[in-house]
């Protein structure tokens, strides 16, 4: 499970680096194709430098990531009722702390994605929700069968398709983290957990 969690989180970091487009919003498959090429190019050029410094890695990813993931939607899916009961300030703190904790915990695994061969598959629309689509991708690591990843995208009010979930080999990132935070929040409040995450991030230089 830990291996899959690391894979899922690294893929989430990759998926969050979407380019800003001035024209009409691209479709979900086009978004996945663009993000994949952008990320692989970035890793080819700067991975060694970024992997040596988690702060530099976060600073390189954060301004690109933020506008192109439905971060509040992801947080709501992960936290469920805890998110809905939280004040807006605490919600914002959670989003920031969670993004930084991903870089702190799994940032070093991004280097494994240099030089990967990938193939973007077709789009499957949700049967009941027109604003949700899934885009498949096969990732070839050079040994055995490719890893199958599903990018779950949601069309937002502004027309842009943004990431809300990743499913790798049948394991949902959102479900994985939902269970993780459900366990964490049995013994502490959301505010206590956010403060704990913030402290760990600050120790790592991710203020």
C-alpha positions, 0 to 999 in steps of 0.5 A: 500500500505504501508503494502505491501511495507513493506512486499516486502522490507522485503522479498527483504532483505531476498532474498538477503542473498544467500550463496556462492557456490563453485560448479556449479551455482544452478538453480533458484528454488534451489537458492530460497530453499537455501536462505530461509533456510539460512535466517530462520536459521539466524533469529532463531539464531540472530534476537533479537541481530540484530533487536536492532542495525540497523548498526549491521543488515546492517553489517551482511547482506551487505557482504552476499547480494552484490554478489548475487543480480543483484543490478545494474539491479535492480537499472536500472529497478527502475530508468529507464532513470535516471540510464542510464544518470548517471555517474558510480560514481553516479550509485554506490552511488545510489546502496549503499544508496538504500541498506542501506535505505532499512535496515534503513527503514524496517529492524525491520520488518525482525523479523516478519519472524522468524519461518515462514512455507514456501513452494517453488513452481515450476519454470516458464520460461519466454516465450521470455527470456531464461535467466529469470525465476520465482520461486513461494513461499507460506508463511504461517503466521498461519492465513488465506491463505498463501501469494504468493511470486514470485521471479524473477531471471535472469541468469547472464553472469557468469551463476549464477541466481540472483534476479531482482524483487519480486512480492507479492500478485501481487504487484511488488517491482520494479514497486512500487519503480519505481513509488516512485522514479519517484515522488521523481525525479520530484522536484530534480536531482538524485544526490540531491536525492542520497545525501538526502538518504546518509544523512538520512542513516548517521544519522542512523549510516549507513555510 
